[in-house]
């Protein structure tokens, strides 16, 4: 008892708000029929505390896992598997960045949000100590929160991609590595809608579980926050969503945000590198990780360095520095928080000028009938004449960029004459009608923007162009379309030969080949053609890894994979006709449902081996929020892949799965009276 009392007293010293500034009785957590928390407070600080508490009730484990990774403590929990991420966390120098910039660059009001969110998690840990994964993580502080967010942003900037390349001595950029991307968004204003309303589709493709899976919440304070949307574990504010005035979505984009520099080392003096006519000495650092092997804690350290270009690694070819704007910027979390509170497009655009987010496309719509798209990102302003897609010289200040492009200098469209925009992780220069698209020619090539289409982007554009104007049902049909375009081509590999193979020339797999070639290209759960193709697609993965660039599948390789597909069907299903939903499942605990979708259809799904020859979906369609602005206000419907809780004992662990697999949604509302009236539970945090 004395230990617990001491711990609470310690937290009071670290978090003065526990002495009275945050009163949990001012915080109402109102759970709806699906367990989604609607949190009502007087202040934004109380809102942050309530969010921390509610999310911890639903998924405290994942929140902690994220923070453990961001604070180089993951190895202490999962052993050597966590070493890589714990090393990267220290390698990027976020602790030094925080110490240098937090007091100067983060506003006092946002510091209060971070303190209050931290306090909520710490209070939860006090009352539920058995749920704490590592005592070393507590108490949570704003610094620990920032270290985790910086890790996520470095990864989203492809920094970890280049760290792996350096350590593996394979320093050539491979465009095929960009195939794992996610999300769709599209918006229509009144010139494209039959009812004169404004629509926005927020359609994310993320992991269905883990630190980057979505958590849905409604946040409402008397200080101007009132938003319904989703966030990642450990976030103190919503990342995508809608308030009463406006809504926005993110999709992944991959302009060139990260550079690698090869240093020219001194021929005799150890760890000195040349920059123009001078030699500078590398700073030496040591990442320290505690790894438990067979229950025995072992201290492991790995050296890394620092040059004027950035954090530096050594491999057999020399020393290489990594530089990306996310290593110098700490305002991302505050920018998202301010986006939550924006009231109109002018405010929203001004907030984008904070330049806190290192990337992500943004699709936007509002009650004033404004639609907007931007391929957002912190993209370096680079000197011409270098191959910026690959390794550049680190021996001259000519390559040492210090500035990034302003928001106004990025590809964007506002109020396109076509009345629509769309993005499916493809080229920003194909984001609306051809007359409205950003002009590719005016953007520097070394910005590295995508220039390709993919199957999702082609299909969305085709479906939009079928309608002179769309109604809301058309809008939803586009969102839930699960058909490949005809013909379809992947941006990362070529399987065109599959559709040129004559079935009669391959009698052993004639039935399978006929199913695929005669398939209507719909990734429906009850489709045999989709089932055959889904199994084949999985069999092609091992060949993909071995193929040189470009990744072209020959008929001989496809034939081998077709034989394996047939063997798989016979071994596990006893026949050569297998529906996609028989093979592919949405799985949560003991619940197993047939599910639609394949990689690169609009309703994209990616799966891994499950059991008895089946696969289970692990990423793809995740949080879906459909928004309509009308003269009477905003209307929202949403769904998530599993449920609002990660607790297997909760009824909300899997209660949205049936909606999700049947292309259905649940209605969401901002109306406080309705929310309280229909609540399944109302309470205060502790």
C-alpha positions as CSV (number, residue, x, y, z in Angstrom):
1,X,0.0,0.0,0.0
2,X,2.9,2.4,0.8
3,X,4.4,1.7,-2.6
4,X,1.1,2.5,-4.4
5,X,0.7,5.7,-2.3
6,X,4.3,6.7,-3.2
7,X,3.7,6.1,-6.9
8,X,0.6,8.2,-6.9
9,X,2.4,11.0,-5.1
10,X,5.3,10.8,-7.6
11,X,2.8,11.2,-10.5
12,X,1.3,14.2,-8.9
13,X,4.7,15.8,-8.8
14,X,5.4,15.0,-12.5
15,X,1.8,15.9,-13.6
16,X,0.6,18.9,-11.5
17,X,-2.8,18.7,-13.2
18,X,-3.6,15.7,-11.0
19,X,-3.8,18.2,-8.1
20,X,-7.0,19.6,-9.5
21,X,-6.8,21.1,-13.0
22,X,-8.3,17.9,-14.5
23,X,-11.5,16.9,-12.8
24,X,-12.7,13.5,-14.2
25,X,-16.2,14.3,-13.1
26,X,-16.2,17.0,-15.9
27,X,-15.7,14.2,-18.5
28,X,-18.5,12.1,-19.8
29,X,-17.6,9.0,-21.8
30,X,-20.8,7.9,-23.6
31,X,-20.6,4.6,-25.4
32,X,-23.0,4.0,-28.2
33,X,-24.6,0.7,-29.3
34,X,-21.3,-0.4,-30.9
35,X,-19.1,0.7,-28.0
36,X,-17.7,3.8,-29.9
37,X,-16.8,6.4,-27.2
38,X,-18.4,9.8,-27.5
39,X,-16.5,12.0,-25.1
40,X,-18.0,15.3,-23.8
41,X,-16.0,17.8,-21.7
42,X,-15.7,21.5,-21.0
43,X,-12.0,21.8,-22.1
44,X,-9.8,20.3,-24.7
45,X,-7.4,19.2,-21.9
46,X,-10.2,17.2,-20.3
47,X,-11.0,15.8,-23.7
48,X,-7.4,14.5,-24.1
49,X,-7.6,12.9,-20.6
50,X,-10.9,11.3,-21.5
51,X,-9.6,10.0,-24.8
52,X,-6.6,8.4,-23.2
53,X,-8.8,6.7,-20.6
54,X,-11.4,5.4,-23.1
55,X,-8.8,4.2,-25.6
56,X,-6.9,2.5,-22.7
57,X,-10.0,0.7,-21.7
58,X,-10.3,-0.7,-25.2
59,X,-6.7,-1.3,-26.2
60,X,-4.1,-0.4,-23.5
61,X,-1.8,-3.1,-24.7
62,X,-1.4,-1.7,-28.3
63,X,-0.9,1.9,-26.9
64,X,1.9,0.6,-24.7
65,X,3.5,-1.4,-27.5
66,X,3.7,1.7,-29.7
67,X,5.3,3.8,-26.9
68,X,7.7,0.9,-26.1
69,X,8.9,0.9,-29.7
70,X,9.2,4.7,-29.7
71,X,11.2,4.7,-26.5
72,X,13.6,1.8,-27.4
73,X,12.0,-0.5,-24.9
74,X,10.4,-3.0,-27.2
75,X,13.3,-5.5,-27.0
76,X,12.8,-5.7,-23.2
77,X,9.3,-7.1,-23.9
78,X,9.6,-9.2,-27.1
79,X,13.3,-10.0,-27.1
80,X,15.6,-9.8,-30.1
81,X,12.7,-9.3,-32.5
82,X,12.5,-5.8,-31.2
83,X,16.1,-4.9,-31.6
84,X,15.8,-3.4,-35.1
85,X,13.1,-1.0,-34.2
86,X,14.7,-0.1,-30.9
87,X,17.9,0.7,-32.8
88,X,16.1,2.9,-35.4
89,X,14.4,4.8,-32.6
90,X,17.7,5.9,-31.2
91,X,19.4,6.2,-34.6
92,X,17.1,9.0,-35.7
93,X,17.9,11.2,-32.7
94,X,14.4,12.2,-31.7
95,X,15.4,12.7,-28.1
96,X,17.8,15.5,-29.0
97,X,15.3,17.0,-31.4
98,X,12.7,17.1,-28.6
99,X,15.1,18.7,-26.2
100,X,16.0,21.4,-28.8
101,X,12.6,22.3,-30.1
102,X,9.8,21.3,-27.8
103,X,9.8,24.4,-25.6
104,X,10.3,26.8,-28.5
105,X,8.0,25.3,-31.2
106,X,5.1,23.7,-29.4
107,X,2.3,26.0,-28.3
108,X,1.3,26.3,-24.6
109,X,-2.2,25.1,-25.4
110,X,-1.0,22.0,-27.1
111,X,1.5,21.2,-24.3
112,X,-1.5,21.1,-22.0
113,X,-3.2,18.6,-24.4
114,X,-0.1,16.3,-24.3
115,X,0.2,16.6,-20.5
116,X,-3.5,15.8,-20.0
117,X,-3.4,12.8,-22.4
118,X,-0.3,11.5,-20.5
119,X,-2.0,12.0,-17.3
120,X,-5.0,9.9,-18.5
121,X,-2.8,7.0,-19.4
122,X,-0.8,7.2,-16.1
123,X,-4.0,7.2,-14.1
124,X,-5.3,4.2,-16.0
125,X,-2.0,2.4,-15.3
126,X,-2.3,3.2,-11.6
127,X,-5.8,1.6,-11.4
128,X,-4.9,-1.4,-13.6
129,X,-1.3,-2.2,-12.7
130,X,-1.6,-5.8,-14.0
131,X,-2.2,-4.4,-17.5
132,X,1.2,-2.6,-17.5
133,X,3.6,-4.3,-19.9
134,X,6.7,-2.5,-18.6
135,X,7.2,-0.4,-15.5
136,X,10.1,1.3,-17.3
137,X,7.6,3.0,-19.7
138,X,5.8,4.8,-16.9
139,X,5.0,7.5,-16.2
140,X,4.1,8.5,-19.8
141,X,5.3,12.0,-20.6
142,X,4.9,14.3,-23.6
143,X,8.5,13.5,-24.5
144,X,7.7,9.8,-24.6
145,X,4.7,10.5,-26.8
146,X,6.8,12.5,-29.2
147,X,9.5,9.9,-29.5
148,X,6.9,7.4,-30.7
149,X,5.3,9.9,-33.1
150,X,8.7,10.7,-34.6
151,X,9.4,7.0,-35.2
152,X,6.1,6.6,-37.0
153,X,6.8,9.7,-39.2
154,X,10.4,8.6,-40.0
155,X,9.0,5.2,-41.1
156,X,6.3,6.9,-43.2
157,X,9.0,8.9,-44.9
158,X,10.7,5.7,-46.0
159,X,13.6,6.3,-43.6
160,X,13.5,2.8,-42.3
161,X,13.6,1.6,-45.9
162,X,17.0,3.2,-46.5
163,X,18.3,2.1,-43.1
164,X,17.6,-1.5,-44.2
165,X,19.2,-0.9,-47.5
166,X,22.4,0.5,-46.0
167,X,22.7,-2.3,-43.5
168,X,22.1,-4.8,-46.3
169,X,24.6,-3.1,-48.7
170,X,21.9,-2.8,-51.4
171,X,21.7,0.8,-52.1
172,X,19.7,1.0,-55.3
173,X,16.1,2.3,-55.1
174,X,13.6,-0.3,-56.2
175,X,10.3,1.0,-57.4
176,X,8.7,-2.4,-56.9
177,X,9.2,-1.9,-53.1
178,X,6.5,0.7,-53.3
179,X,3.7,-1.7,-53.9
180,X,2.5,-1.8,-50.3
181,X,0.4,1.3,-50.1
182,X,-3.1,2.0,-49.0
183,X,-6.3,4.0,-49.0
184,X,-8.7,5.7,-51.3
185,X,-10.4,9.0,-51.1
186,X,-12.8,10.9,-53.5
187,X,-15.0,13.9,-53.2
188,X,-17.9,15.5,-55.1
189,X,-19.2,19.0,-54.9
190,X,-22.7,20.2,-56.0
191,X,-21.8,20.5,-59.7
192,X,-21.3,16.7,-59.7
193,X,-24.1,15.5,-57.3
194,X,-27.8,15.2,-58.2
195,X,-29.0,16.5,-54.8
196,X,-26.6,19.4,-54.7
197,X,-24.9,18.1,-51.6
198,X,-21.2,17.6,-51.0
199,X,-19.7,14.1,-50.5
200,X,-16.4,12.8,-49.2
201,X,-15.2,9.2,-49.0
202,X,-12.7,8.4,-46.3
203,X,-11.6,4.9,-47.2
204,X,-8.4,3.8,-45.5
205,X,-6.3,0.7,-46.2
206,X,-4.3,0.0,-43.1
207,X,-3.5,-3.1,-41.0
208,X,-6.6,-4.3,-39.3
209,X,-4.8,-4.7,-36.0
210,X,-1.7,-3.3,-34.3
211,X,-0.2,0.2,-33.7
212,X,-1.3,1.5,-37.1
213,X,-4.8,0.2,-37.0
214,X,-7.7,2.6,-36.6
215,X,-9.6,3.5,-33.4
216,X,-12.9,5.4,-33.9
217,X,-14.0,8.1,-31.5
218,X,-16.2,11.2,-31.2
219,X,-14.5,14.1,-29.4
220,X,-16.5,17.1,-28.2
221,X,-15.5,20.0,-25.9
222,X,-16.8,23.4,-25.1
223,X,-13.6,24.9,-26.5
224,X,-14.5,24.2,-30.2
225,X,-13.6,20.6,-30.8
226,X,-16.4,18.4,-32.1
227,X,-15.2,15.7,-34.5
228,X,-15.9,12.1,-35.4
229,X,-13.1,10.1,-36.9
230,X,-10.2,7.8,-36.3
231,X,-6.7,7.8,-34.8
232,X,-3.9,5.4,-34.1
233,X,-3.0,3.9,-30.7
234,X,-1.4,6.6,-28.5
235,X,-2.5,9.6,-30.5
236,X,-4.1,12.5,-28.6
237,X,-6.2,13.6,-31.5
238,X,-8.0,12.4,-34.6
239,X,-6.0,11.9,-37.8
240,X,-8.9,11.6,-40.3
241,X,-12.6,12.5,-39.9
242,X,-15.3,15.1,-40.0
243,X,-16.5,17.9,-37.8
244,X,-19.7,19.9,-38.4
245,X,-18.0,22.1,-40.9
246,X,-15.5,20.1,-42.9
247,X,-13.9,16.7,-43.4
248,X,-10.7,15.2,-44.6
249,X,-9.1,11.9,-45.5
250,X,-5.5,10.8,-45.9
251,X,-4.0,8.4,-48.4
252,X,-0.4,7.3,-48.6
253,X,1.8,9.1,-51.1
254,X,5.4,8.5,-51.9
255,X,7.2,11.6,-53.3
256,X,10.9,11.5,-52.6
257,X,11.2,12.7,-49.1
258,X,14.4,11.0,-48.0
259,X,18.0,11.1,-49.3
260,X,21.1,9.0,-48.7
261,X,24.6,10.5,-48.9
262,X,27.8,8.6,-49.3
263,X,30.6,10.2,-47.4
264,X,34.1,10.6,-48.7
265,X,36.4,9.5,-45.9
266,X,39.9,10.8,-45.1
267,X,42.5,8.4,-46.5
268,X,44.4,8.3,-43.1
269,X,42.4,10.0,-40.3
270,X,39.8,7.7,-38.9
271,X,36.2,8.9,-39.0
272,X,36.9,12.2,-40.8
273,X,34.9,13.0,-43.9
274,X,35.4,15.6,-46.6
275,X,33.0,18.4,-47.3
276,X,34.2,20.6,-50.2
277,X,37.8,21.6,-49.0
278,X,37.4,20.7,-45.4
279,X,37.4,17.5,-43.3
280,X,34.9,17.1,-40.5
281,X,34.8,14.5,-37.8
282,X,31.9,12.2,-37.4
283,X,30.1,12.3,-34.1
284,X,29.9,8.9,-32.5
285,X,26.8,7.5,-30.8
286,X,25.9,4.2,-29.3
287,X,22.4,2.7,-29.3
288,X,21.8,0.7,-26.2
289,X,19.2,-2.0,-26.1
290,X,18.2,-4.4,-23.4
291,X,17.3,-7.8,-24.8
292,X,15.8,-10.7,-22.9
293,X,17.1,-14.1,-24.1
294,X,15.7,-17.1,-22.3
295,X,14.5,-14.7,-19.6
296,X,18.0,-13.3,-19.1
297,X,18.4,-9.5,-19.7
298,X,21.4,-8.8,-21.9
299,X,22.7,-5.3,-22.8
300,X,23.4,-4.9,-26.5
301,X,24.9,-1.9,-28.1
302,X,25.4,-0.8,-31.7
303,X,27.4,2.1,-33.0
304,X,26.1,4.7,-35.3
305,X,27.4,8.2,-36.3
306,X,26.3,11.6,-37.2
307,X,27.4,13.9,-40.0
308,X,26.2,17.3,-41.1
309,X,23.9,15.4,-43.5
310,X,22.2,13.3,-40.7
311,X,22.4,10.1,-38.8
312,X,25.1,7.8,-40.3
313,X,25.7,4.1,-40.7
314,X,28.8,2.1,-41.9
315,X,28.7,-0.9,-44.1
316,X,31.2,-2.7,-46.3
317,X,31.0,0.1,-48.9
318,X,31.7,3.0,-46.6
319,X,29.7,5.5,-44.5
320,X,26.2,6.6,-45.5
321,X,24.1,9.4,-44.0
322,X,20.2,9.5,-44.0
323,X,18.4,12.8,-44.3
324,X,14.7,13.5,-44.3
325,X,12.7,16.5,-43.1
326,X,10.9,14.5,-40.5
327,X,14.2,14.4,-38.6
328,X,13.9,18.1,-38.0
329,X,10.2,18.7,-37.5
330,X,8.1,18.1,-34.4
331,X,4.8,19.9,-35.1
332,X,2.9,17.0,-36.7
333,X,0.7,16.1,-33.7
334,X,-0.2,19.7,-33.1
335,X,-1.1,20.2,-36.7
336,X,-3.5,17.3,-36.7
337,X,-5.0,18.7,-33.5
338,X,-5.5,22.1,-35.1
339,X,-7.0,20.5,-38.3
340,X,-9.6,18.9,-35.9
341,X,-10.7,22.3,-34.9
342,X,-10.7,24.1,-38.3
343,X,-14.0,25.8,-39.2
344,X,-13.6,26.4,-42.9
345,X,-11.2,25.9,-45.8
346,X,-9.2,29.1,-45.2
347,X,-8.5,28.0,-41.7
348,X,-7.7,24.5,-42.8
349,X,-5.3,25.7,-45.5
350,X,-3.5,28.0,-43.1
351,X,-3.0,25.0,-40.7
352,X,-1.4,23.1,-43.6
353,X,1.2,25.8,-43.8
354,X,2.5,24.7,-40.4
355,X,4.3,22.0,-42.5
356,X,4.2,19.5,-39.7
357,X,3.1,16.5,-41.6
358,X,5.9,14.9,-43.6
359,X,3.6,13.3,-46.2
360,X,0.1,12.0,-47.0
361,X,-2.4,13.0,-49.7
362,X,-5.3,15.0,-48.3
363,X,-8.8,14.8,-49.7
364,X,-11.1,17.5,-48.3
365,X,-14.8,18.6,-48.4
366,X,-16.8,21.1,-46.4
367,X,-20.3,22.4,-45.8
368,X,-19.6,25.4,-48.1
369,X,-19.4,23.0,-51.0
370,X,-15.6,23.3,-51.3
371,X,-13.6,20.2,-52.4
372,X,-9.8,20.1,-52.4
373,X,-7.0,17.7,-53.0
374,X,-3.3,18.0,-52.3
375,X,-0.3,15.7,-52.5
376,X,1.1,17.0,-49.2
377,X,4.6,16.4,-48.0
378,X,7.8,17.9,-46.7
379,X,9.9,17.6,-49.9
380,X,13.4,18.9,-49.9
381,X,14.5,21.6,-52.3
382,X,17.4,19.9,-54.0
383,X,20.2,21.1,-56.2
384,X,19.9,19.9,-59.8
385,X,22.3,17.6,-61.5
386,X,22.2,14.7,-59.0
387,X,20.4,11.3,-59.1
388,X,18.3,12.0,-56.0
389,X,16.3,8.8,-56.3
390,X,19.5,6.9,-55.4
391,X,22.6,7.7,-53.3
392,X,24.1,11.1,-53.8
393,X,27.6,12.5,-52.9
394,X,28.1,13.5,-49.3
395,X,31.3,15.5,-50.0
396,X,29.8,18.8,-51.0
397,X,27.4,21.3,-49.5
398,X,25.7,21.4,-52.9
399,X,23.8,18.3,-51.9
400,X,23.1,19.6,-48.3
401,X,19.5,20.8,-48.7
402,X,18.0,22.8,-45.8
403,X,14.6,23.9,-47.1
404,X,11.4,22.2,-48.2
405,X,8.7,23.2,-50.7
406,X,5.9,25.4,-49.3
407,X,2.3,24.1,-49.3
408,X,1.4,26.4,-52.2
409,X,4.2,24.7,-54.3
410,X,2.8,21.2,-54.1
411,X,0.4,19.5,-56.6
412,X,-3.2,20.4,-55.6
413,X,-6.6,21.3,-57.0
414,X,-9.5,23.3,-55.4
415,X,-13.0,23.4,-56.8
416,X,-12.2,21.5,-60.0
417,X,-14.6,22.3,-62.8
418,X,-15.3,18.6,-63.1
419,X,-16.8,18.7,-59.6
420,X,-14.7,15.8,-58.3
421,X,-11.3,14.7,-57.2
422,X,-10.0,11.2,-56.4
423,X,-6.8,9.5,-55.1
424,X,-5.9,5.9,-54.8
425,X,-2.1,6.2,-54.0
426,X,-1.5,7.0,-57.7
427,X,-0.2,10.1,-59.5
428,X,-1.3,13.5,-58.2
429,X,-1.3,14.6,-61.8
430,X,-4.3,12.4,-62.4
431,X,-6.6,13.6,-59.6
432,X,-9.6,14.9,-61.5
433,X,-10.7,15.5,-65.1
434,X,-7.8,16.1,-67.5
435,X,-8.6,19.9,-67.7
436,X,-8.4,20.2,-63.9
437,X,-5.3,18.1,-63.1
438,X,-2.1,19.7,-61.8
439,X,0.4,20.2,-64.6
440,X,3.2,17.7,-64.1
441,X,5.6,19.9,-66.2
442,X,5.8,22.6,-63.6
443,X,7.0,20.4,-60.8
444,X,10.7,19.4,-60.5
445,X,11.4,15.8,-61.4
446,X,13.5,15.4,-58.2
447,X,10.4,15.9,-56.1
448,X,9.7,12.3,-57.1
449,X,5.9,12.4,-57.4
450,X,4.2,9.3,-58.6
451,X,3.4,9.3,-62.3
452,X,1.5,6.0,-62.6
453,X,-2.1,4.8,-62.4
454,X,-3.0,1.6,-60.5
455,X,-6.0,-0.7,-60.8
456,X,-7.9,1.2,-58.1
457,X,-7.3,4.6,-59.6
458,X,-8.3,3.4,-63.1
459,X,-11.5,1.8,-61.8
460,X,-12.5,4.8,-59.7
461,X,-12.0,7.2,-62.6
462,X,-14.0,4.8,-64.9
463,X,-16.9,4.6,-62.4
464,X,-17.0,8.4,-61.9
465,X,-17.0,9.1,-65.6
466,X,-20.0,6.8,-66.2
467,X,-22.1,9.4,-64.4
468,X,-22.8,13.0,-65.6
469,X,-23.9,13.5,-62.0
470,X,-24.0,11.1,-59.0
471,X,-26.5,10.5,-56.3
472,X,-25.6,9.2,-52.9
473,X,-26.2,5.6,-53.9
474,X,-23.9,6.0,-56.8
475,X,-21.3,7.4,-54.4
476,X,-21.6,4.3,-52.2
477,X,-21.5,1.9,-55.1
478,X,-18.2,3.5,-56.2
479,X,-16.8,3.1,-52.7
480,X,-17.8,-0.5,-52.4
481,X,-16.9,-1.6,-55.9
482,X,-14.7,-4.7,-55.9
483,X,-14.0,-5.2,-59.6
484,X,-10.7,-4.9,-61.4
485,X,-10.7,-2.7,-64.5
486,X,-10.6,-4.5,-67.9
487,X,-7.9,-5.2,-68.7
488,X,-6.1,-4.8,-65.4
489,X,-2.4,-4.3,-64.8
490,X,-0.4,-4.0,-61.6
491,X,2.0,-1.1,-61.3
492,X,4.6,-3.3,-59.5
493,X,4.5,-6.5,-61.6
494,X,3.4,-7.8,-65.0
495,X,1.1,-10.9,-65.2
496,X,-0.3,-10.1,-68.6
497,X,0.8,-13.5,-69.9
498,X,-1.8,-15.2,-67.6
499,X,-4.6,-13.9,-69.9
500,X,-2.8,-14.9,-73.1
501,X,-2.3,-18.5,-72.1
502,X,-4.5,-20.9,-74.1
503,X,-6.2,-23.3,-71.6
504,X,-6.2,-26.2,-74.1
505,X,-2.4,-26.0,-74.2
506,X,-2.2,-26.6,-70.5
507,X,-4.5,-29.5,-69.9
508,X,-3.4,-30.2,-66.3
509,X,-4.6,-26.7,-65.2
510,X,-7.2,-26.1,-67.9
511,X,-10.1,-25.9,-65.5
512,X,-8.3,-23.4,-63.2
513,X,-7.1,-21.3,-66.2
514,X,-10.6,-21.2,-67.6
515,X,-12.0,-20.0,-64.3
516,X,-9.6,-17.1,-64.1
517,X,-9.8,-16.1,-67.7
518,X,-13.6,-16.2,-67.8
519,X,-13.9,-14.5,-64.4
520,X,-15.8,-11.2,-64.4
521,X,-12.9,-9.7,-62.4
522,X,-15.1,-9.1,-59.4
523,X,-13.5,-9.9,-56.0
524,X,-16.8,-11.1,-54.5
525,X,-16.8,-13.6,-51.6
526,X,-19.0,-15.9,-53.6
527,X,-16.9,-15.9,-56.8
528,X,-15.1,-19.0,-58.0
529,X,-13.0,-17.1,-60.4
530,X,-11.9,-14.7,-57.6
531,X,-11.2,-17.7,-55.4
532,X,-8.9,-19.3,-58.1
533,X,-7.2,-16.0,-58.7
534,X,-6.8,-15.3,-55.0
535,X,-5.0,-18.6,-54.4
536,X,-2.9,-18.1,-57.5
537,X,-1.9,-14.6,-56.4
538,X,-0.7,-16.0,-53.1
539,X,1.4,-18.7,-54.9
540,X,3.0,-16.0,-57.1
541,X,4.6,-14.3,-54.1
542,X,7.6,-16.6,-53.7
543,X,8.4,-16.2,-57.5
544,X,8.0,-12.4,-57.2
545,X,10.8,-12.2,-54.7
546,X,13.2,-14.1,-57.1
547,X,12.3,-12.2,-60.3
548,X,14.7,-9.5,-61.5
549,X,13.5,-6.1,-62.5
550,X,11.2,-5.6,-64.2
551,X,9.0,-8.1,-62.5
552,X,7.5,-9.9,-65.5
553,X,5.9,-13.3,-65.0
554,X,6.5,-15.7,-67.9
555,X,4.1,-18.4,-68.9
556,X,6.3,-21.1,-67.5
557,X,6.4,-19.5,-64.1
558,X,2.6,-18.9,-64.2
559,X,2.1,-22.5,-65.2
560,X,4.1,-23.7,-62.1
561,X,2.0,-21.4,-59.9
562,X,-1.2,-22.7,-61.5
563,X,-0.2,-26.3,-60.7
564,X,0.4,-25.3,-57.1
565,X,-2.9,-23.5,-57.0
566,X,-4.7,-26.7,-58.2
567,X,-2.8,-28.8,-55.7
568,X,-3.7,-26.4,-52.9
569,X,-7.4,-26.6,-53.8
570,X,-7.4,-30.4,-53.9
571,X,-5.5,-30.8,-50.7
572,X,-7.4,-28.4,-48.6
573,X,-10.9,-28.2,-50.2
574,X,-11.2,-31.4,-52.1
575,X,-12.2,-29.8,-55.4
576,X,-10.9,-27.3,-58.0
577,X,-13.7,-24.8,-57.6
578,X,-13.3,-22.7,-54.5
579,X,-15.1,-19.5,-53.8
580,X,-13.0,-16.5,-52.6
581,X,-15.0,-16.4,-49.3
582,X,-14.3,-20.1,-48.7
583,X,-10.6,-19.4,-49.0
584,X,-10.3,-15.9,-47.6
585,X,-11.7,-15.1,-44.1
586,X,-12.1,-12.2,-41.8
587,X,-11.0,-13.6,-38.5
588,X,-11.4,-12.2,-34.9
589,X,-11.2,-14.6,-32.0
590,X,-13.6,-17.5,-32.7
591,X,-15.5,-15.6,-35.4
592,X,-14.6,-16.4,-39.0
593,X,-16.5,-14.8,-41.9
594,X,-16.1,-15.1,-45.7
595,X,-14.8,-11.8,-47.0
596,X,-14.6,-10.0,-50.3
597,X,-11.6,-8.1,-51.8
598,X,-8.2,-8.7,-53.4
599,X,-5.1,-6.5,-53.6
600,X,-5.6,-3.4,-55.7
601,X,-9.4,-3.5,-56.1
602,X,-11.1,-0.5,-54.6
603,X,-12.1,-2.7,-51.6
604,X,-8.6,-3.9,-51.3
605,X,-7.6,-6.8,-49.1
606,X,-4.3,-8.4,-48.3
607,X,-4.1,-11.7,-46.4
608,X,-1.7,-14.2,-44.9
609,X,-1.9,-18.0,-44.3
610,X,-4.5,-18.9,-41.7
611,X,-5.4,-22.6,-41.2
612,X,-6.6,-25.6,-43.2
613,X,-5.4,-24.0,-46.5
614,X,-7.3,-20.7,-45.8
615,X,-6.0,-17.2,-45.6
616,X,-7.1,-14.4,-43.2
617,X,-7.2,-10.7,-44.1
618,X,-4.7,-8.6,-42.1
619,X,-4.8,-5.3,-44.0
620,X,-6.7,-3.4,-46.5
621,X,-10.2,-2.0,-46.0
622,X,-10.1,-0.8,-42.4
623,X,-11.9,2.3,-41.2
624,X,-14.5,3.7,-43.6
625,X,-16.2,7.0,-43.0
626,X,-18.7,8.4,-45.6
627,X,-19.6,12.1,-45.2
628,X,-22.4,14.1,-46.7
629,X,-22.8,17.9,-46.2
630,X,-26.4,19.0,-46.6
631,X,-28.2,22.3,-45.8
632,X,-29.5,20.6,-42.7
633,X,-26.0,19.6,-41.5
634,X,-23.5,16.9,-41.9
635,X,-24.4,13.2,-42.2
636,X,-21.9,10.5,-41.4
637,X,-21.9,6.7,-41.6
638,X,-18.9,4.5,-40.7
639,X,-17.7,1.0,-40.1
640,X,-14.5,-0.6,-38.9
641,X,-13.3,-4.1,-39.6
642,X,-13.7,-5.7,-36.2
643,X,-15.1,-3.6,-33.4
644,X,-14.3,-0.8,-31.0
645,X,-12.5,-3.0,-28.4
646,X,-9.4,-5.2,-28.5
647,X,-10.6,-7.0,-25.4
648,X,-11.8,-10.5,-26.4
649,X,-14.3,-10.5,-23.5
650,X,-16.0,-7.4,-24.8
651,X,-19.1,-7.7,-27.0
652,X,-17.6,-4.9,-29.1
653,X,-14.5,-7.1,-29.9
654,X,-16.1,-8.2,-33.2
655,X,-19.6,-6.7,-33.4
656,X,-19.0,-4.7,-36.7
657,X,-17.7,-7.7,-38.7
658,X,-21.1,-8.6,-40.1
659,X,-21.6,-5.0,-41.2
660,X,-18.1,-4.8,-42.7
661,X,-18.4,-8.1,-44.7
662,X,-21.9,-7.1,-46.1
663,X,-20.9,-3.6,-47.3
664,X,-23.0,-2.0,-44.6
665,X,-22.3,0.9,-42.2
666,X,-23.6,2.4,-39.0
667,X,-25.0,5.9,-38.6
668,X,-23.0,8.3,-36.5
669,X,-24.3,11.6,-35.1
670,X,-23.1,14.8,-33.4
671,X,-26.4,15.3,-31.7
672,X,-25.8,15.1,-28.0
673,X,-29.3,14.4,-26.9
674,X,-29.6,11.5,-29.3
675,X,-26.2,10.1,-28.2
676,X,-27.2,10.2,-24.5
677,X,-30.7,8.8,-25.2
678,X,-29.3,5.8,-27.1
679,X,-26.2,5.2,-25.0
680,X,-25.3,1.7,-23.9
681,X,-23.1,3.1,-21.1
682,X,-22.4,6.5,-19.5
683,X,-19.7,7.2,-17.0
684,X,-16.7,9.3,-15.9
685,X,-13.1,8.2,-16.0
686,X,-11.3,7.8,-12.7
